[in-house]
Amino acid sequence: MSMNSTPRGERTHIAILGRRNAGKSSVINALTNQEISIVSHIKGTTTDPVYKAMELLPIGPVVFIDTAGLDDKGTLGELRIEKTYNILNKTDLALLVIDATVGINEFEDKILKTINEKKVSVIGVVNKIDEVEDLDALLETLKGQTEIPLVPVSATQKIGIDELKTSISDNMPKKYEKFQIVGDLLNPGDFVVLVTPIDKAAPKGRLILPQQQVIRDILESDAIAIVTKEYELRETLENIGKKPKMVITDSQVFAKVSADTPKDILLTSFSILFARYKGDLLELVKGAKVLDSLENGDKILMAEGCTHHVQCDDIGRVKIPRWIRQYAGKKLEFEFFSGTHYPKDVDSYKLIIHCGGCMLNKKEMQNRIAMAKENKIPIVNYGVLIAYVQGILKRAIEPFPLVSMELSKQK
């Protein structure tokens, strides 16, 4: 990913859904004006979801997702359909491609039901209108079968594509952001010190994504970002000439940074900021308390939103399991899932521990939290958990008074 590009997790996700050979790939190619997806008259050409990040005016940065047909056949077809339905967990807007020569039947009805259950906005793209004789009659029939907005197009002839873009803009759900990552806590001119250890898992010569995004948010808030390493924090605080409003640290060095940061300076972590920004900070804080009731043999799910090369002292696969075992003093089982792979059944776990989710969009992160809540399985993220086991969670959530207040009520 380019340093100047918008991360996928911050882009609006638009999924293209429909039966095989309805023209889904042709629609995405017409929208992007690029040959992104393979187009063929052979049914089932698209097997796995295809992602394309681009700028779509006037919306801005988006990700188009081309998917397999919902009427796919066989064992592999069932797996492809399952992947397609899973895409809805991260979808902000769905484009249901309807073959004008076929119309709406059980396949479209089924996907529309699922789309509604997941509360995803949807547009019906009536494709192949160049192959029907009476378009007005067709549209009247379709309007009698569904209440979703319909846009007639011919993807291969590039007819109706501008109208489709306008409809996408008009039906785009409002942004989730009630606040920035950290900017709502700052005033212009505030100093913010960022403690950023050099992470071996990060690409050489670059900061990891959450650090980049926090720095950008601070600058956009007209505040001042000062970056230092954990062993230079004390010297930094002594020499900047002004008390910073806040210190934000990588969770792995939370204990040292807490010891070196005066009590009258707010302290939190990148991971906790992302717990609030993309998830549900209060729910994740409540989940940390389960560490006090773990028993021998309990299973814990370790979930990461991305895939990366596992280091010898990896935070998710080595350090956190070690810290939990030391804290709980129990023999525990850990299972690991990474990337888009996430278990459908979480009932067997006593606790879910999730990464900060910087590579996931907000919709997917909130769906994962919602799944845990529905199954009454506590969930916590890395930063909240680390602060809890190191005895500094109360201080780490002080910048968020509502969460601190709710947490104190539950004691």
N, C-alpha and C positions, 0 to 999 in steps of 0.2 A: 504494500500500500504506500502510495506517495505521501510524504509528510504534509502536503498541501491538500490532499483529497479528504472528503468527508468520510469518516468511518462508516462501515455498513450499519453498525448498531445505531447510528444517528440518522439514518435515511428512512424515509417513508417506504414501507414495503407494499408492493402491489403485486398480487398473485393472479396469474392467468389460469383459469380452471375451465373444465368442460369435458365432453366425451372425446374419444379418439377421432381424429380426422375432422374435427369441427373447425380447425383452422387456428388453434391457439398459437402455434409457432409463427404463423403468418401474421397474426395480429400483433404479437410482440415485435416482430421485425418491422412492421409498418409503423408502429408507435415510435420505435427507436431510430427508424430509417437506417437500420443496419441488419446484416445477415447474422443475427445472434444465434438463432435456433435453426436446426435442420428442418427443412420443409419437404414432405414427401406425401404421395397419395397412399403409401403403405401405412396402415393403422399401427399405432404403437411406436412410431419413430422416436418420440421423446420418452425416455425411460426414467432417468433421475431428474430432479428439479434442476433447472438451469438459471443461474443468477446473472443479472446484468445491472451494474451500477451506472447511473447516468444523471444528467441534469434534464429535468422536464419542466419547461417553462409553462405557466408561471409558478409551478409548485416548488421547484428547487430540486435538491438532491433526492433521488429515489432509487429503489432497487426493484427491478422487474423480475418476477419468478415464473418461469415457464414450467409447467407440470405435466405429468403423465395423464393419459385419458382415464376418466372415472369409470369407463366401461371396459377396462383392460381385463384380459382373461388369464386363467391358469394361476399356478402358485406364485410365479414371479409377478404376474399382474396384480394379485392381491397385495403383495408387498409394495408395489408401486403406488397402488391406490392408498395404502396406509400412509406412505410418505407424503402423498398429495394432501390428505386430510391433516397430517401433522403440520403442514405448511401454514394452515390457518391459525396456528398458535402464535405466529409472528406476523400475520397479515394485518395491515391497516385498512386496505381497500382490496376487494376481490372483483375481478372482471370475469363473469361467467359467460363464456363464449357459447352461443347457441347457434347450431347449424340451421340456417334458414330453410334448407331443404328437408329438414327432419322435424324441427320444432322442439317443444318441451315435452318430456315424458318422465319416467321414473328416475332416470339418472340425474336430470336437472333438479327434480323435486327433492331428491335425497341430499344433494349438495347444498341446496338452498336451506333445507332444514338445519343442516350442520352449521352453515354460515350464520343463520339466525341464532342458534344456540350459543355460538361463540361471540355473538354481538359484533360481527364484522360488517362494515358498510359494503354494499355490492351494487354493481351495474351489470345489466344484461347487454352483452355485445352480440347483436344479431348479425352473424357473418354470412358471407356468400349471397348477398342480396342480388348480385348480378346473375344468379342462377334461378331466380324465382320470377314468375310472370306478374303476379298481383301483390306488390309489396304492402299496399295499404290494407288489404284483406288479411295478410299474414300478421301484420302488427296489431290489428284489431283482435285477432285470435289470441295472440300472445299476451296482450294486455288483459284479456279475460282469464288467463291462467296464472298471472303473477302480478304483484304490485310493485316490483322493482323497476327502476328507470331503465328504459330500453334505448339503445343507440344502434341504428342500422348501419352496417359497414360492408365494404368488400375489401378485405385486407390485401388481396392480390392486385386489385385495380386501384388501391389507395383511395377509395371512395369513403367519405364519412370519417376519416381519421382525425381531421381537425375538430370535428364535432365531438368525437370521442375524447380527445384531450380536454376540451372544454367541460365535458361531463365529469371527467376525472377530477378536474379542479373544483367543480361545483359540489361534488359528493365526497370530497376528501374530509375525513373526520377531523375535528379540531385537535390541535396538538395537545398532548397530555401535560406538557410542562407547566406545573403550577409555580415552579421556581427554577432558578438556574442550579448548576451543580453546587456552587458556593457563593455566587455573586449576590444572592439575596441577603446574605449575612454581612456584607461588606459595604462600606461607604467609600466614595472617591478619596484617594490619597492614603487609604489604609495600607499598612505593610502586612504581607503574608509570607511566612517562611515555610518553604517546602523542603522536607527532609527526604532525599531521594537516594537511597543506596544504589550502587550500580548492580543491577539484577543480571545474573548470568543468563537468564532465560530471555532477556530482551535482545533484539537485534543489535549488533555491534554499532556503536556510534549514535544510538538513538535512546530516548527515554521511552518507557512503556506508555501505552495509550492513555490510561487514566491520568498520568502525570501531565501529558501533553494537553489533555482536555481541561484539566483544572487550571493550568497556566493560562490557557486561552480565555477561560471564563473570568479569571481574575483581571486580566488585561482589559477585557470587554467591560468590566465593571469600574474601570478607571482606578483600580487599586494597583499596588506594586508587588510583584512576585520576586522573592529572593530565594534562590535555590542553593542548597548546601547538602553535604553528606552528614551522616549521623555522628561521625567523630569530630566534625567541625561545628556542630550546632552551638555549643557554649560560646565559642569564639565569635561566631556569627552574631548571636544575640548581644554580646558585649560591644561589638563594633559597629552595628548599624546606626546607632545614635538615636533610635526611636523605638519605643515598645511596640512590637507587632500586635495586630489585632488577633492573629491566630497562627498557630503552628499546625501544619498538616504533614503527616508522616506516612511512610510505608509501614504497613502493619507489622512486618517482620522485626522491626526495631522499636516497637511501641514502648517497651519497658525502659529502654535506655533514653529515648526521647522524652518520655514522661518525667524521668528523673532529672533531666537536664533543662526542662522547661519550667520557669517559675509558675506558681499556682495561679497568679493573676492574669495569665495568658491562656486564652482558649486553646484547647488541643483536640484534634480528631485525626482520622486517617482517610486516605484516598478511598479505601474500601467502604468505610462507613458513609462517606459522602455519596458513593454510588448506590449504597443500600437505600438511601433516601431518594436519590434522583431517579432510579429505575425500578425500585421495588417497593417495599413497605417496611420502613425502618423499625417501627414499633413491633410488628410481627416478628421480625428477625431478632430483635432484642429479647422478646419473650421466649424465643426458641432457645436462646443460650442457657436459660435456667435448667433445661433438661439435663445438662451435664452433671447436675447434682443428684440426679436420680437414675443414672445409668447402672445396669446390672451386668454381671458376667454373661457373655454370649449375645448381648445386644448387637444388632446390625446397624451400621451407620453408612448412609449413602454419601459419597464424596462426588460432587457434580461440578464440572468445569464447562464454561460456555465456549471454549476454544480448544484446539489441539496444539500441543507444543512438545518439543523434545524434553523428555523427563530428565532433570538434573539429578546428580547424586544426592542432593539434599533438597529435593523438590518441596515447595511449600505445601501443595495439596496432597501429595502422595507419601511424603516422609515426615515433614516437620509437624503439621497439624495432627496427624494420627499419634505421633509421639507425645505431643503436648497433652492430648486428650487422655491417653493412657496414664500419663503421669498425674494428671489432675484427678481423674476418676479412680485410679487405682484398680481398674477392672480389666478383665480379658475381653476385648471387644473385637468384632468383625467389621472390616471396612470393604466396601465395594465401590469401584471407581467407574464413572461415566464421563465422557468428554465430548465436546463439540455439539452437534445437533442431536446426538443419540441421548435419549432420556427415557428412563423406564416408564411404561404405562401403569404398572402396578407398584405403588410405593407402600402398600400396607405392611410389608414385612420389616420396614425400617423403624427404629426407635427415634432416629433423628436424621434430617437431611442437612448437609453442610455444603453451601454453594459458594462459588467464587464471586467476585465483584460483578461479573456479568458485563464487562466493558465491551465485549464483542457481540452481545445480544442486544436486540432492540427492546424498548420498554415493554412492548406487548408480550414478547416471549418470556421475559423475566417475570412479569406479573402473572402470566399464565402458570408458570412453574410454582410460584408462591401460592396461587389460588388452588392448584392441584393438591398441594400439601395441606392447606387449610380444609379443603373438602374431605380429605381422608384423615383429618385430625392428626397429622404427623407434624411435629414441630420442625421448623426450618430456621437456619441461621446462616449468615455468610462469614467468609474468612475473617474480615476485619472485626466484626462484632464478637466473634468467638475468641479471637486472639486477645482482644481487650478484656474479655470476661475472665479467661483463664489466668491472665496476668494481673487481675485485680484492679484494673483501671477503666472498666466500662463506664462507671458513673461519671468519671471525668470526661471520657471520650464523647459522651452524648450531651454534655452541658451546653454545647452550641445550639442544641435543638430543644428549647424549653418545653414544648408540648409533649415530646417523647419522654423527657425526663420526668415531667409531671405525671404522665400516665403510668410510667414504670413505678414511681414511688407509691401510687395508689394501690398497686397490686401486691405490695409487700405485706 
